[in-house]
Amino acid sequence: MILAGGFPMALELPDAERGRWFKDFVDMVIDRDVLEIRKVRQRHVLPLILRHLAARTTSTVSAADIARQVGLDQRMVGDYITLLESVFLAHRLESYGRTLSGKVSRTPKVHLIDSGLAAHLLGVSQRKLNRRDPATLTEFGKVVETFVVNELIKQAGWAESVVQFSHFRTRQQHEVDLVIESSEGEVVGVEVKAKSSIEEADFRGLRLLRDKLGADFVGGVLLNLGQQSFRHDDRLYVMPADRLWTAPSNSW
């Protein structure tokens, strides 16, 4: 499910044909939607910038960094990134806005709009994963996080409460992949790990957020690729990522 993504037409295709569909889809969106919004002289640069965004999915976005690598003006690259967002190929996840400390990063993260598209652009396939190639496993971790973030944002559409999404990161690299805040100020943190095991260090960001927010911190969930759901510590839980689409078979 993570590698296939959520586009209905892509899901209907065999794995071998899905890559061609994603390529044609990107070309169509750029030729039809982007060029309707803006006359882009260097049309060939847009797929290149999209690949750079794919390489940074789940990471903080820097137009200056991408501009240096593609040899373009920073302002132009920033404009092109905004164009790719406007046609729903990528989206930004703003940093958590509540003032916790002057050491909290205020830089947004970027996510591709679909995990299947991210996997295609990053070259992550089931065959490569089966070989346990370290570089592929690293990229797969990004795809898993993008899948979870996008899925939770989609599912918020039917939630009874209106919520806002962001990410939390300090300059000491303590981070929480997704922060969900209600209009009443209640907060849930979600950390994503593309593995079946857990380590104490995996909860570092969730613990910091819990301790900083106190009673406003409702709970923190570490979603991974394991099969067990359990309470790890005070208001901190572990759940399989497939709980996003399957009913739990056990209770807390």
Protein Blocks (a to p, Z undefined) as FASTA:
>chain_A
ZZnomafklmmpcfklmmmmmmmmmmmmmmmmmmmmpccfblmlmmmmmmmmmmmgoiac
dfklmmmmnopafklmmmmmmmmmmnopaccddddfbdfbfkbcfbdcdddfbfklmmmm
nopafklmmnopaklmmmmmmmmmmmmmmmmmmmmmmpmbdcdddddddfkopacfbacd
dfkopacddddddbfbdcfklmmmmmmmmmmnmmmlnbdcdddfbfbdcdfbghiacddf
klmmpccfbdZZ
